[in-house]
Amino acid sequence: KIADGTYEASGEGFHGAIEVEVKVAAGKISSVTVLSNQETPDVAGGALANLPKAIVSEQRLDVDAVSGATYTSKGIIEAVKNALAGAPTK
């Protein structure tokens, strides 16, 4: 059970920090937004676009990494995990 609110944190991608915002409503993850990153768009674009959606739709962090963007995928998952481990920022 996760407290409702907005959470922010970062995880380590291939080229540096990936910052995310996670919104929780009614005890469920309602959105995951990548706020900033230094990843290469051609390589990491699929992970940056699709992994947040997968986390929301599956309501878990144990989602498949995007092929070819493993470090970016792990960074996004780490950032969401770190966010949910902290207190809401809003």
C-alpha positions in Angstrom: 0.0 0.0 0.0 1.5 3.3 -1.1 0.3 6.7 0.3 -1.3 8.9 -2.2 0.8 11.8 -3.5 3.5 12.8 -5.8 7.0 11.4 -5.4 10.2 12.4 -7.1 13.6 10.7 -7.2 16.4 9.6 -9.6 18.2 6.5 -10.7 21.4 6.0 -12.6 21.1 5.5 -16.4 23.8 4.9 -19.0 24.8 8.6 -19.2 23.8 9.8 -15.8 20.8 10.5 -13.6 17.3 9.8 -14.8 14.8 11.8 -12.7 11.2 10.7 -12.4 7.9 11.9 -11.0 5.5 9.2 -9.7 1.9 10.0 -8.9 -0.1 7.7 -6.7 -3.9 7.9 -6.4 -6.1 5.5 -4.5 -3.0 3.5 -3.5 -2.0 2.8 -7.1 0.6 4.2 -9.4 -1.4 6.5 -11.7 1.5 8.0 -13.7 5.3 7.8 -14.1 6.9 10.8 -15.9 10.6 11.1 -16.8 11.5 14.7 -15.8 15.1 14.7 -17.0 17.8 12.5 -18.4 21.1 12.5 -20.4 20.4 9.4 -22.4 20.9 9.1 -26.1 17.5 9.6 -27.7 18.0 7.1 -30.6 19.1 4.3 -28.2 17.0 5.1 -25.0 13.9 6.6 -26.6 11.9 3.3 -26.4 12.7 2.8 -22.8 11.9 6.4 -21.9 8.6 6.2 -23.7 7.4 2.7 -22.9 8.8 1.7 -19.5 6.8 4.3 -17.5 3.6 3.1 -19.2 4.5 -0.5 -18.4 5.0 0.2 -14.8 1.6 2.0 -14.6 -0.3 -0.7 -16.5 1.3 -3.6 -14.6 1.4 -1.8 -11.2 4.8 -3.3 -10.5 8.5 -2.5 -11.0 9.4 -6.0 -12.2 8.8 -5.1 -15.9 10.9 -6.2 -18.8 13.8 -4.0 -19.8 13.7 -2.5 -23.3 16.2 -4.4 -25.5 19.2 -2.2 -26.4 18.4 0.2 -23.6 19.1 -2.0 -20.6 20.9 0.6 -18.5 18.3 3.2 -19.2 15.5 0.7 -18.3 17.3 -0.2 -15.0 17.7 3.6 -14.3 14.0 4.3 -14.7 13.0 1.3 -12.6 15.6 2.4 -9.9 14.3 5.9 -10.0 10.7 4.8 -9.5 11.7 2.4 -6.7 13.6 5.3 -5.0 10.7 7.6 -5.4 8.2 5.2 -3.8 10.6 4.5 -0.9 10.6 8.1 0.1 8.0 10.5 1.3 5.6 12.3 -1.1 7.0 15.6 -2.3 3.5 17.1 -2.9 
